Amino acid sequence: MVPNPRRLAPSVLVVGVLALAGCSGGGTQTGDAAPVTSAATAATTTAPAPATATATATATATATAPATASAPATASTAPAPPPDAVMPALHSRTYEQARTEFSRQDLSPARLTAAAQHKDVTLPRDHDAWYICDTSPRPGDPLPAATTTVTVKLAQDFSDCTTSFNGYLYEENDPASTP
C-alpha cells in the first residue's frame, strides 16, 4: 500500500517548522538584545499547505516558540518601590527617644508634633525628657506620605499617662467635678 501524500503533508510541515525553529529552545538574538523574528513564523506564513495543516503548524510553532521571543525582561530588573513606612510603637518612651527612633527608621523627626496629654498642662519648650502617652496615628498604622504629621501626647511623669479627669490632670481643674 502506498501512503497518501495528502495525509503526510501536515506531519511533514510540522517537522519542517520544528527543524527551522531550531528545537534547541532558543531563537537567534542580535547584539542589541532585540528579539529576531522566529523562522517558524516565517515558515508557517509562506508554506503552501491546506488550511487545516497551516492552522496545526501555527499552533504547534506557537506552543514551542521560545519564551525569550515574547517580551523583553526589562520590567523585572526595575527596583521595587519601597514599602510605606509604618508608625513605630513609641508608648512609654521619651520624646527624645521617639526622635531617635524616627531617624533610625529613615523617617524625618520633623514629622513629630508634640502636645500635652492633659488640657490643664502646658508643654514646656524643652520637653525631650517627657513621656509619650499616646500617638496619632496608632502604632502599626501606615505612614504613607512623607508629609504625614505624627502627633504625640506627652506627660512629664509616665504615671500621669493613665491619670485623667475628663482630659485634665488635676481633678480641681475639671469643670465637671463637684467640690
C-alpha positions as CSV (number, residue, x, y, z in Angstrom):
1,M,0.0,0.0,0.0
2,V,1.3,3.4,-1.0
3,P,1.0,6.2,1.6
4,N,-1.3,9.1,0.6
5,P,0.9,12.2,0.2
6,R,-2.0,14.4,1.4
7,R,-2.1,12.7,4.8
8,L,1.6,13.1,5.3
9,A,1.7,16.8,4.4
10,P,0.6,18.1,7.9
11,S,3.2,15.9,9.6
12,V,6.0,16.9,7.2
13,L,5.1,20.5,7.6
14,V,5.2,20.3,11.4
15,V,8.6,18.5,11.3
16,G,9.9,21.2,8.9
17,V,8.7,24.0,11.1
18,L,10.3,22.5,14.2
19,A,13.5,22.0,12.3
20,L,13.5,25.6,11.1
21,A,12.7,26.8,14.6
22,G,15.8,25.0,15.9
23,C,14.3,22.8,18.5
24,S,17.2,23.8,20.8
25,G,15.0,26.1,22.8
26,G,16.3,29.5,21.7
27,G,15.9,31.8,18.7
28,T,18.6,33.9,17.2
29,Q,19.4,37.1,19.1
30,T,21.1,40.2,17.8
31,G,23.8,42.1,19.6
32,D,21.4,44.8,20.7
33,A,19.2,42.4,22.7
34,A,16.2,42.8,20.4
35,P,14.5,39.6,19.6
36,V,14.7,38.4,16.0
37,T,11.5,37.2,14.2
38,S,11.4,33.5,14.6
39,A,12.0,31.4,11.4
40,A,8.9,29.3,12.5
41,T,6.6,32.3,12.0
42,A,8.0,33.0,8.5
43,A,7.8,29.3,7.6
44,T,4.1,29.0,8.6
45,T,3.0,32.0,6.6
46,T,4.8,31.1,3.4
47,A,4.5,27.3,3.3
48,P,1.8,26.1,0.8
49,A,-0.4,23.7,2.6
50,P,-4.1,23.0,3.2
51,A,-5.8,25.4,5.6
52,T,-6.1,22.8,8.4
53,A,-2.4,21.9,8.1
54,T,-1.4,25.6,8.3
55,A,-3.5,26.1,11.4
56,T,-2.0,23.0,13.1
57,A,1.5,24.1,12.2
58,T,1.0,27.6,13.5
59,A,-0.5,26.3,16.8
60,T,2.5,23.9,17.2
61,A,5.0,26.6,16.4
62,T,3.4,29.0,18.8
63,A,3.4,26.4,21.6
64,T,7.1,25.6,21.0
65,A,8.3,29.2,20.5
66,P,11.0,30.2,23.0
67,A,9.8,32.4,25.9
68,T,12.6,35.0,25.1
69,A,10.9,36.0,21.9
70,S,7.7,37.2,23.5
71,A,8.6,40.1,25.8
72,P,11.9,41.7,26.9
73,A,12.8,41.1,30.6
74,T,13.4,44.8,31.4
75,A,10.4,45.1,33.7
76,S,11.8,42.5,36.1
77,T,15.0,44.5,36.5
78,A,13.3,47.7,37.7
79,P,13.7,48.1,41.5
80,A,10.5,47.6,43.5
81,P,9.1,50.7,45.2
82,P,9.9,51.0,48.9
83,P,7.1,49.9,51.2
84,D,5.1,52.5,53.0
85,A,6.5,53.5,56.4
86,V,4.7,52.1,59.5
87,M,4.1,54.0,62.7
88,P,6.6,52.7,65.3
89,A,5.4,51.9,68.9
90,L,6.5,54.9,71.0
91,H,4.4,54.5,74.1
92,S,6.4,55.0,77.3
93,R,9.4,56.4,75.5
94,T,10.6,59.9,75.9
95,Y,10.2,62.5,73.2
96,E,14.0,62.4,72.6
97,Q,13.8,58.6,72.1
98,A,11.0,59.0,69.7
99,R,13.0,61.4,67.5
100,T,15.9,58.9,67.6
101,E,13.6,56.0,66.6
102,F,12.3,58.1,63.7
103,S,15.8,58.8,62.5
104,R,16.7,55.1,62.8
105,Q,13.8,54.1,60.6
106,D,14.7,56.8,58.0
107,L,11.6,58.9,59.0
108,S,12.0,62.6,59.4
109,P,11.9,63.6,63.1
110,A,10.4,66.9,61.8
111,R,7.1,64.9,61.3
112,L,6.7,64.7,65.1
113,T,4.3,67.2,66.7
114,A,4.3,67.3,70.5
115,A,1.2,68.1,72.5
116,A,0.3,67.9,76.2
117,Q,-1.7,64.8,77.3
118,H,-3.8,66.9,79.6
119,K,-5.8,70.1,79.0
120,D,-4.5,71.7,82.1
121,V,-0.8,71.2,81.5
122,T,1.3,73.5,79.4
123,L,4.0,71.8,77.4
124,P,7.4,73.4,78.1
125,R,9.8,74.4,75.3
126,D,12.2,71.7,76.4
127,H,10.1,68.5,76.6
128,D,12.7,66.0,75.4
129,A,12.5,64.1,78.7
130,W,8.7,63.9,78.8
131,Y,7.0,60.6,78.2
132,I,4.8,59.6,75.3
133,C,1.3,58.5,76.4
134,D,-0.5,58.3,73.1
135,T,0.3,58.7,69.4
136,S,-1.8,59.5,66.3
137,P,-1.6,57.5,64.0
138,R,-1.6,54.4,66.2
139,P,1.4,52.0,66.3
140,G,1.5,49.8,63.2
141,D,-0.7,52.1,61.1
142,P,0.8,53.2,57.7
143,L,2.6,56.5,57.3
144,P,2.1,56.8,53.5
145,A,3.2,60.3,52.8
146,A,6.4,62.0,53.8
147,T,4.3,64.9,55.0
148,T,2.0,63.0,57.3
149,T,2.3,64.6,60.7
150,V,2.6,62.3,63.8
151,T,1.1,63.8,67.0
152,V,2.5,62.5,70.3
153,K,0.7,63.3,73.5
154,L,3.3,63.9,76.4
155,A,3.2,63.8,80.1
156,Q,6.0,64.9,82.5
157,D,5.8,61.7,84.5
158,F,4.9,58.4,82.9
159,S,2.4,57.6,85.7
160,D,0.4,60.7,84.6
161,C,-0.4,59.0,81.3
162,T,-3.1,56.9,83.0
163,T,-4.4,59.7,85.2
164,S,-7.2,61.8,83.7
165,F,-10.2,63.6,85.0
166,N,-12.2,64.2,81.7
167,G,-8.9,65.1,80.0
168,Y,-7.4,67.1,82.9
169,L,-4.5,66.0,85.1
170,Y,-5.9,67.6,88.3
171,E,-9.5,66.9,89.3
172,E,-9.9,70.5,90.6
173,N,-9.3,71.8,87.1
174,D,-12.1,69.6,85.6
175,P,-15.2,71.9,85.2
176,A,-17.4,68.8,85.6
177,S,-16.1,67.9,89.0
178,T,-18.1,68.9,92.1
179,P,-16.4,70.3,95.2
